Amino acid sequence: MSHEPYETLAAGYAVGALDGEDLAQFEAHLPGCAECQAAVRDAHDTLARAMLSAHPQIPPPGVREALVRRVGGAGRRSWLRWAAATAVVAAAAAGFAATWVAVRYEARLGQMARETAAVRERLARNEAALQEQVAFYRGAVELLRDPTTRVVDLRGQGAAASASGRMIWNDAGGGHLFVAGLLPAPAGKTYALWAIAGGTPRAAGLFGVDASGRAAHRIAPGSTAVQVFAVTLEPEGGTPAPTGPIVLASK
């Protein structure tokens, strides 16, 4: 038996299209034939490349010449068998390519949906923060319209000598604190504001600063008139009375 029929069977074997006598004959021949082993590997490689790309793949060198030779010299049965195997290979490659494209398309759609959701969530957060800032500054403007409102400057103290603050305060309406130049509090620490009336400090809230050292803090009104404001560095969670160093204070 010449080697050419085995070449015809190799393409069909690569995609599992052989059965019966053809399958048994080819499997008995394959272990001892380096040429057929290479042909099967080439067919597998072609299918693998088809799965990873929608672009047409260039067949291994010499396939066109072998095709012409087989069509011209093979009998009808051999030609039909080769044609059927080739059709199976082409259909399998097309199916793999279509599946791969569909999977990539669905993955891209999923990624776009996640990115869109993330953008919407970020925009919603930014809008909420902007509305909060607008409400904060509107409240400060409303206080400034009241002739009983005071504007109190706070000066940096100790290691925070370069920091500064300004309090817009109304004994009946509360106040708004603006801070600049404070370093972010160390781990486990926070800044605490104190409203001091009659020498007694009242806790007026905890706040942090951004990377540029700025902060804005809203204070509720108290039951007594406030004379002095101070900011100290306290343990995270706050304390009932000042315990840490003073970083800002009014006169």
C-alpha positions in Angstrom: 0.0 0.0 0.0 1.4 3.4 -1.0 1.7 6.2 1.6 -0.7 8.6 -0.2 -3.9 7.1 1.3 -2.5 7.7 4.8 -2.0 11.3 3.9 -5.6 11.5 2.9 -6.7 9.9 6.2 -4.5 12.2 8.4 -6.9 15.2 8.1 -9.9 13.2 9.0 -8.2 11.6 11.9 -7.2 15.0 13.3 -10.9 15.9 13.8 -12.2 12.4 14.7 -13.8 11.8 11.4 -12.4 8.3 10.8 -14.2 5.1 11.9 -14.2 1.4 11.2 -11.4 -0.1 9.0 -10.0 3.4 8.1 -9.5 4.3 11.8 -8.0 1.0 12.7 -5.7 1.0 9.6 -4.5 4.6 10.3 -4.0 4.1 14.1 -1.8 1.0 13.3 0.2 3.1 10.8 0.6 6.3 12.8 3.1 5.4 15.6 5.7 4.4 13.1 5.2 7.2 10.6 6.9 10.6 11.4 5.3 12.2 8.3 1.7 11.3 9.3 2.5 12.4 12.9 3.6 15.8 11.5 0.4 16.0 9.4 -1.8 15.4 12.4 0.1 18.0 14.4 -0.3 20.5 11.6 -4.0 19.9 11.5 -4.4 20.3 15.2 -2.3 23.6 15.1 -4.6 24.9 12.3 -7.7 24.2 14.4 -6.1 25.9 17.4 -5.3 29.0 15.4 -8.8 29.1 14.1 -10.1 29.1 17.6 -8.0 32.2 18.6 -8.6 34.3 15.5 -11.4 35.1 13.1 -8.9 35.7 10.3 -8.3 33.0 7.7 -5.3 30.8 8.4 -2.6 30.0 5.9 -2.3 26.2 5.5 1.0 24.5 6.0 3.4 24.6 3.0 2.8 22.0 0.3 -0.9 21.5 1.1 -2.1 23.1 -2.2 0.3 20.9 -4.2 -0.8 17.8 -2.3 -4.5 18.7 -2.9 -3.9 19.0 -6.7 -2.0 15.7 -6.7 -4.7 13.8 -4.7 -7.6 15.1 -6.8 -5.9 14.1 -10.0 -4.6 10.7 -8.9 -7.0 9.4 -6.3 -10.0 7.2 -7.0 -13.6 8.4 -6.4 -13.8 6.8 -3.0 -10.5 8.2 -1.8 -11.4 11.7 -3.2 -14.8 11.6 -1.5 -13.3 10.5 1.8 -10.7 13.3 1.6 -13.3 15.9 0.6 -15.5 14.8 3.6 -12.6 15.1 6.0 -11.7 18.5 4.6 -15.3 19.7 5.0 -15.3 18.5 8.6 -12.1 20.3 9.3 -13.4 23.5 7.7 -16.8 23.3 9.6 -15.0 22.6 12.9 -12.7 25.6 12.3 -15.6 27.8 11.5 -17.5 26.7 14.5 -14.6 27.3 16.8 -13.9 30.7 15.3 -17.6 31.7 15.6 -17.7 30.5 19.2 -14.6 32.3 20.1 -15.8 35.6 18.6 -19.1 35.3 20.4 -17.4 34.6 23.7 -15.1 37.6 23.2 -18.0 39.8 22.2 -20.1 38.8 25.3 -17.0 39.4 27.5 -16.5 42.9 26.1 -20.2 43.7 26.5 -19.9 42.6 30.2 -16.8 44.7 30.7 -18.5 47.8 29.1 -21.6 47.3 31.4 -19.3 47.1 34.5 -17.4 50.2 33.4 -20.7 52.1 32.7 -22.0 51.1 36.2 -18.7 52.3 37.8 -18.9 55.6 36.0 -22.5 56.1 37.1 -21.7 55.3 40.7 -18.8 57.7 40.7 -20.9 60.5 39.2 -23.6 59.8 41.8 -21.0 60.1 44.6 -19.5 63.3 43.1 -23.0 64.8 42.8 -23.9 63.9 46.4 -20.6 65.4 47.6 -21.2 68.6 45.5 -24.7 69.0 46.9 -23.4 68.6 50.4 -20.7 71.3 49.8 -23.3 73.6 48.3 -25.6 73.2 51.3 -22.6 73.8 53.6 -21.6 77.1 51.9 -25.2 78.2 51.6 -25.5 77.7 55.4 -22.4 79.8 55.9 -23.8 82.6 53.7 -27.0 82.6 55.6 -25.1 83.0 58.9 -23.2 85.9 57.5 -26.4 87.7 56.7 -27.2 87.8 60.4 -25.7 90.9 62.1 -25.1 88.9 65.3 -22.8 86.5 63.5 -19.1 86.7 64.3 -16.1 85.8 62.2 -13.3 84.4 64.4 -9.8 83.7 63.2 -7.8 80.7 64.6 -4.0 80.6 64.5 -1.8 77.7 64.3 0.0 76.5 67.5 3.2 74.6 68.2 4.2 72.2 65.4 1.1 73.4 63.4 2.2 77.1 63.5 1.7 77.5 59.7 -1.9 76.3 59.9 -4.9 78.7 60.1 -8.6 78.6 60.6 -11.7 80.7 60.4 -14.9 80.3 62.3 -18.2 81.8 61.2 -20.2 81.6 64.4 -23.7 82.6 65.6 -24.6 81.7 69.2 -28.2 80.9 68.1 -27.5 79.3 64.7 -24.2 77.4 65.2 -21.2 77.8 63.0 -18.9 76.8 60.1 -15.2 76.1 60.6 -12.8 76.4 57.7 -9.2 75.1 58.2 -6.1 75.3 56.0 -2.5 74.1 56.3 -3.0 71.2 58.8 -1.2 68.0 58.3 -3.3 64.9 58.0 -3.7 63.4 61.5 -1.4 60.4 62.3 -2.8 56.9 62.4 -5.1 56.4 65.4 -5.6 60.2 65.8 -8.1 62.8 64.7 -8.7 66.5 65.1 -11.3 67.7 67.7 -12.9 71.1 67.9 -13.8 72.6 71.2 -16.2 75.5 71.9 -15.2 77.1 75.2 -17.7 79.1 77.2 -17.0 80.3 80.8 -13.7 78.4 80.7 -15.4 75.1 80.1 -14.7 73.3 76.8 -17.6 71.7 75.0 -16.9 69.0 72.3 -18.0 70.4 69.0 -17.1 67.5 66.7 -14.3 65.6 65.1 -12.9 66.2 61.6 -10.1 65.2 59.3 -8.3 67.2 56.6 -7.7 66.3 52.9 -4.3 65.8 51.3 -3.9 69.6 51.0 -4.5 70.2 54.7 -8.0 71.7 54.2 -11.2 70.9 56.0 -14.7 72.3 56.5 -16.8 71.4 59.6 -20.3 72.3 60.7 -21.0 73.0 64.4 -24.4 72.9 66.1 -25.4 75.8 68.4 -24.9 75.4 72.1 -26.9 76.5 75.1 -24.4 79.2 76.1 -22.5 82.0 74.4 -19.0 80.8 73.2 -16.0 83.0 73.7 -13.1 80.8 72.5 -12.5 78.0 69.9 -9.7 75.5 69.9 -8.6 72.5 67.9 -6.6 69.7 69.5 -5.2 66.4 68.3 -7.0 63.6 70.1 -7.3 59.8 70.0 -9.5 58.5 67.2 -13.1 58.4 68.5 -12.7 61.5 70.6 -12.5 62.3 74.3 -14.9 64.0 76.7 -12.3 66.7 77.4 -9.2 68.0 75.6 -6.1 65.8 76.2 -3.9 66.3 73.2 -1.8 69.3 72.0 -3.6 72.4 70.7 -3.0 73.0 67.0 -5.4 75.9 66.4 -6.9 78.4 68.8 -8.7 81.8 68.7 -7.7 84.7 70.9 
